[in-house]
Amino acid sequence: MKHLVWATLLVAIGCGGSGNDNGDGGNGCVMLPGGQGCFFAPTLAAQRTQCGDVTEYCDTSGITAPNLDCLGKSGPTPGAAPAQVTLTGFVHVFSSGPDSNNVKIQVFDAATVTATDPVGQVTLGALTVTIDPATQRACDADGTKGCSLPLANGCALPLCNDGLNGRADDHKYCRDNGAGGECSDRLRWESRYSIAGIPTNTRLVVRVTGPSGMSDTTWATTVAFNIFLSTNDRACTSLSDTDCLDKSDAAHPKYQLNVSALSAADYVNIPTISGLSGGISQGDGAIAGEVHDCDNFRVGNVEVVTTPGADRFTYFNGNPVKTLPDASRAGVGTDRLGLFAALNVKPGAVHVETAGGKSAGDTTLTSFGTFDAFVYANSVSIVNVNGGKGTR
């Protein structure tokens, strides 16, 4: 979701990519019991990502072994309250895209979403969000500093030219570094959205587009699956936290979830660099996402296969700012950001499988979760596998 990074893509047809094999071992790959895709035997143990320059969906405990206890289980029964929340968070833009201004967010009940693009379907809630200096956050040009709310009172002299309150805009912002304000280089502003009356404990789909509800010259269309606002989810720790429940105001509960936006330029230019002449073929779509464990931490060294396959598939280098494809990971799997991406996938149902080794030297494939979604023409389907959200 804050989670998607596109770059030059590599072909990975067959094992551990978006293509599929017949599972006879002819190209050295194997299938999970009852699976559809074919994987390489694990070469590195899967590891969940530790926090540092990676600031979201990361672990601070030092535990690297992924937690897979939720797989194959229904999980704890969610509490009855709150039945509805205000869904809120930031519109997080992929990579170095523009300010998340004039972005439309639509929320659907996943039970009603089919292989037909839900663009015209009745929503549970919708909103077109614009930049608001009172609620927006800044993403730093230095990825290790992440995205944060600027200091309300600004920085001390000399002025920090952030474009606010009549100041010139030199792409700066006043960053709270814990010891006061520092004038830091700004990558972009990200807007905050709020949509009331969204049900909890219900599988949802979130569609993000330009303000017309379609792709335009600024924004491509993303459709995010596997979203579940559980009343058992942890309490939010800050306004920048995500995938968390805020019941501090019992009469007005909120669920914080950052949604992902993709610029039209990235939708066209980056696939073109990958070798897809003209970008994603008209009428085709794409799948992208992250692999998490049951504690909702990103996991590296996990292979991903989609059915149907794609013309291009990639894993990445794990750099949260300059995220680039890494051909050496074709037989290894996800980087520490847990990322995967598949381009030129035919519209319709898609099955995403993930697998890896649980410990060093373990050559046995273990499922890290699967998920079924849909691909729509000229759109990117976001499928974050696992995260304790009811994957198998």
TORMI-691815 format. One record per residue (C-alpha): residue in three letters; x, y, z. Coordinates in pm, whole numbers, padded with zeros to 5 digits, always signed. Example, Ala and Ser with C-alpha at 12.3 -4.5 7.8 and 13.67 -1.06 7.14 Angstrom:
ALA+01230-00450+00780 SER+01367-00106+00714 
END
This chain:
MET+00000+00000+00000 LYS+00306+00275+00126 HIS+00447-00016+00026 LEU+00476-00024-00374 VAL+00797+00053-00565 TRP+00830+00009-00940 ALA+01150+00007-01135 THR+01322-00168-01427 LEU+01173-00516-01433 LEU+01329-00847-01526 VAL+01183-01150-01694 ALA+01123-01437-01453 ILE+00907-01682-01635 GLY+00899-02020-01459 CYS+01020-02077-01103 GLY+00969-01816-00836 GLY+00822-01561-01075 SER+00490-01491-01236 GLY+00497-01778-01480 ASN+00399-02133-01400 ASP+00546-02472-01476 ASN+00389-02817-01483 GLY+00574-02907-01163 ASP+00762-03203-01311 GLY+01097-03059-01207 GLY+01202-03000-01567 ASN+01338-02659-01479 GLY+01425-02740-01119 CYS+01112-02607-00958 VAL+00855-02762-00726 MET+00496-02694-00631 LEU+00335-02663-00291 PRO+00079-02931-00206 GLY-00241-02823-00378 GLY-00066-02523-00530 GLN-00079-02385-00883 GLY+00263-02223-00919 CYS+00617-02359-00927 PHE+00901-02241-00700 PHE+01278-02276-00671 ALA+01403-02467-00368 PRO+01486-02210-00094 THR+01846-02090-00081 LEU+01817-01840+00208 ALA+01599-01843+00516 ALA+01306-01604+00512 GLN+01363-01312+00748 ARG+01134-01046+00877 THR+01261-00693+00835 GLN+01412-00497+01121 CYS+01342-00125+01161 GLY+01604+00133+01072 ASP+01598+00307+00738 VAL+01290+00091+00679 THR+01034+00263+00901 GLU+00702+00088+00838 TYR+00590-00275+00875 CYS+00921-00355+01044 ASP+01025-00525+01368 THR+01201-00359+01662 SER+01250-00673+01874 GLY+01542-00825+01687 ILE+01341-01138+01608 THR+01410-01233+01247 ALA+01212-01559+01222 PRO+00874-01489+01056 ASN+00559-01569+01252 LEU+00333-01793+01042 ASP+00100-01907+01320 CYS-00206-01745+01161 LEU-00189-01947+00839 GLY-00465-02202+00808 LYS-00641-02064+01113 SER-00944-01840+01146 GLY-00780-01633+01420 PRO-00941-01485+01731 THR-01304-01385+01702 PRO-01315-01008+01655 GLY-01491-00802+01915 ALA-01834-00662+01837 ALA-01740-00298+01884 PRO-01691-00068+01720 ALA-01913-00185+01434 GLN-01811+00115+01222 VAL-01516+00351+01218 THR-01391+00658+01040 LEU-01129+00523+00802 THR-00841+00767+00794 GLY-00472+00789+00711 PHE-00240+00933+00451 VAL-00242+00894+00073 HIS+00107+00750+00034 VAL+00259+00789-00312 PHE+00485+00532-00472 SER+00854+00617-00491 SER+00932+00977-00591 GLY+00585+01062-00722 PRO+00420+01403-00674 ASP+00223+01551-00385 SER-00088+01338-00324 ASN-00328+01611-00429 ASN-00666+01565-00604 VAL-00683+01192-00540 LYS-01014+01001-00525 ILE-01053+00715-00276 GLN-01337+00463-00305 VAL-01407+00191-00049 PHE-01602-00124-00144 ASP-01728-00433+00032 ALA-01504-00706-00113 ALA-01798-00948-00116 THR-01954-00744-00398 VAL-01636-00697-00603 THR-01607-00924-00907 ALA-01394-00950-01220 THR-01576-00643-01351 ASP-01397-00318-01267 PRO-01585-00175-00965 VAL-01558+00182-01098 GLY-01937+00216-01123 GLN-02030+00008-00821 VAL-02197+00152-00512 THR-01933+00234-00252 LEU-01927+00211+00125 GLY-01770+00555+00116 ALA-01577+00780-00120 LEU-01380+01103-00103 THR-01166+01325-00322 VAL-00883+01450-00106 THR-00667+01760-00152 ILE-00359+01892+00022 ASP-00446+02068+00349 PRO-00163+02237+00542 ALA-00348+02162+00867 THR-00329+01784+00824 GLN-00070+01700+00555 ARG+00260+01530+00625 ALA+00597+01563+00454 CYS+00806+01281+00311 ASP+01176+01354+00341 ALA+01409+01339+00042 ASP+01628+01120+00264 GLY+01442+00792+00289 THR+01594+00710+00628 LYS+01391+00999+00772 GLY+01061+00868+00637 CYS+00739+01070+00635 SER+00621+01277+00930 LEU+00405+01567+01040 PRO+00596+01898+01015 LEU+00638+02106+01327 ALA+00330+02325+01360 ASN+00528+02634+01466 GLY+00791+02598+01197 CYS+01166+02628+01232 ALA+01369+02904+01387 LEU+01538+03165+01171 PRO+01657+03156+00903 LEU+01319+03080+00752 CYS+01248+02731+00623 ASN+01097+02792+00281 ASP+00827+02525+00285 GLY+00570+02713+00078 LEU+00337+02756+00377 ASN+00202+03077+00531 GLY+00323+03291+00242 ARG+00680+03160+00246 ALA+00862+03074-00074 ASP+00872+02704-00162 ASP+01220+02560-00190 HIS+01094+02205-00137 LYS+01174+02218+00233 TYR+00981+02138+00550 CYS+01037+02178+00921 ARG+01120+01831+01052 ASP+01084+01733+01414 ASN+01414+01558+01485 GLY+01338+01503+01852 ALA+01558+01792+01962 GLY+01373+02074+01791 GLY+01308+02165+01432 GLU+01546+02122+01140 CYS+01483+02252+00791 SER+01499+01939+00577 ASP+01464+01866+00205 ARG+01111+01760+00112 LEU+01029+01491-00140 ARG+00656+01570-00136 TRP+00350+01651+00073 GLU+00101+01373+00142 SER-00265+01446+00212 ARG-00473+01297+00492 TYR-00816+01151+00419 SER-01113+01061+00643 ILE-01419+00857+00538 ALA-01685+00794+00803 GLY-01913+00494+00843 ILE-01682+00214+00722 PRO-01764-00129+00872 THR-01510-00321+01078 ASN-01446-00697+01054 THR-01538-00688+00685 ARG-01309-00758+00394 LEU-01271-00440+00190 VAL-01131-00321-00142 VAL-00989+00031-00181 ARG-00963+00197-00521 VAL-00742+00507-00570 THR-00760+00720-00886 GLY-00764+01072-01021 PRO-01055+01297-00909 SER-01284+01176-01190 GLY-01269+00820-01059 MET-01049+00718-01350 SER-00682+00738-01443 ASP-00579+01080-01571 THR-00263+01269-01665 THR-00149+01276-01301 TRP-00274+00952-01141 ALA-00298+00589-01245 THR-00556+00354-01093 THR-00472+00119-00806 VAL-00710-00134-00652 ALA-00602-00272-00314 PHE-00727-00609-00186 ASN-00690-00797+00144 ILE-00795-00504+00362 PHE-00964-00597+00689 LEU-01029-00350+00972 SER-01026-00589+01266 THR-01149-00479+01605 ASN-00867-00698+01741 ASP-00597-00488+01575 ARG-00347-00300+01788 ALA-00395+00055+01913 CYS-00245+00339+01712 THR+00067+00499+01856 SER+00068+00820+01650 LEU-00110+01001+01367 SER+00144+00852+01124 ASP+00080+00494+01238 THR-00104+00261+01000 ASP-00307-00061+01021 CYS-00423+00027+01370 LEU-00738+00110+01569 ASP-00784+00439+01756 LYS-01053+00416+02026 SER-00924+00708+02233 ASP-01251+00886+02156 ALA-01501+00608+02223 ALA-01782+00797+02053 HIS-01579+00849+01735 PRO-01351+00548+01678 LYS-01106+00558+01392 TYR-00903+00309+01196 GLN-00578+00439+01048 LEU-00475+00290+00713 ASN-00246+00456+00462 VAL-00362+00401+00104 SER-00136+00381-00202 ALA-00136+00611-00503 LEU+00063+00565-00823 SER+00152+00848-01060 ALA+00055+00822-01425 ALA+00418+00886-01518 ASP+00540+00587-01316 TYR+00266+00367-01463 VAL+00395+00441-01815 ASN+00765+00517-01791 ILE+00896+00250-01557 PRO+00740-00049-01735 THR+00878+00096-02060 ILE+01228+00090-01909 SER+01165-00273-01819 GLY+01148-00368-02184 LEU+00772-00345-02232 SER+00756-00124-02538 GLY+00501+00148-02472 GLY+00450+00036-02112 ILE+00175-00194-01991 SER-00024-00311-02292 GLN-00359-00142-02338 GLY-00622-00364-02182 ASP-00378-00552-01957 GLY-00307-00482-01592 ALA-00049-00543-01322 ILE-00011-00693-00975 ALA+00218-00558-00705 GLY+00248-00590-00332 GLU+00441-00710-00030 VAL+00479-01032+00166 HIS+00425-00993+00542 ASP+00416-01240+00830 CYS+00134-01287+01080 ASP+00262-00997+01290 ASN+00231-00775+00980 PHE+00607-00734+00938 ARG+00767-00738+00595 VAL+00950-01057+00504 GLY+01249-01103+00274 ASN+01367-01414+00086 VAL+01015-01530-00002 GLU+00926-01631-00357 VAL+00604-01521-00526 VAL+00412-01681-00813 THR+00097-01551-00981 THR-00156-01749-01181 PRO-00207-01643-01456 GLY+00150-01539-01519 ALA+00284-01204-01643 ASP+00515-01087-01917 ARG+00752-00928-01665 PHE+00820-01001-01298 THR+01064-00856-01046 TYR+01197-00855-00694 PHE+01386-00550-00570 ASN+01707-00435-00402 GLY+01563-00339-00062 ASN+01663+00028-00077 PRO+01362+00224+00056 VAL+01448+00533-00152 LYS+01634+00421-00464 THR+01443+00099-00511 LEU+01568-00087-00816 PRO+01526-00437-00953 ASP+01778-00697-00851 ALA+01824-00977-01104 SER+02021-01180-00851 ARG+01704-01224-00646 ALA+01520-01414-00921 GLY+01591-01744-00742 VAL+01589-01596-00390 GLY+01270-01394-00362 THR+01163-01073-00195 ASP+01404-00815-00059 ARG+01369-00673+00294 LEU+01081-00454+00175 GLY+00892-00773+00089 LEU+00821-00638-00258 PHE+00718-00809-00578 ALA+00563-00684-00902 ALA+00422-00846-01215 LEU+00341-00656-01537 ASN+00114-00735-01829 VAL-00132-00967-01660 LYS-00459-01041-01836 PRO-00773-00905-01663 GLY-00968-01148-01451 ALA-00915-01362-01144 VAL-00557-01394-01016 HIS-00411-01632-00760 VAL-00101-01519-00568 GLU+00114-01780-00388 THR+00418-01724-00169 ALA+00673-01975-00036 GLY+01015-01990+00124 GLY+01243-02161+00373 LYS+01179-02111+00745 SER+01537-02158+00864 ALA+01895-02158+00735 GLY+01967-02462+00522 ASP+01601-02553+00505 THR+01533-02659+00147 THR+01170-02749+00220 LEU+00916-02508+00079 THR+00682-02356+00335 SER+00378-02155+00234 PHE+00383-01793+00349 GLY+00023-01739+00242 THR-00190-01708-00068 PHE-00457-01469-00183 ASP-00716-01452-00461 ALA-00792-01117-00622 PHE-00880-00963-00957 VAL-00680-00779-01220 TYR-00850-00496-01411 ALA-00756-00345-01743 ASN-00516-00051-01724 SER-00491-00076-01343 VAL-00254-00203-01077 SER-00396-00454-00830 ILE-00226-00430-00491 VAL-00210-00763-00309 ASN-00029-00760+00024 VAL-00008-01125+00123 ASN-00054-01221+00488 GLY-00025-00951+00754 GLY-00261-01157+00971 LYS-00547-01049+00744 GLY-00694-01391+00689 THR-00479-01533+00409 ARG-00448-01908+00387 
END
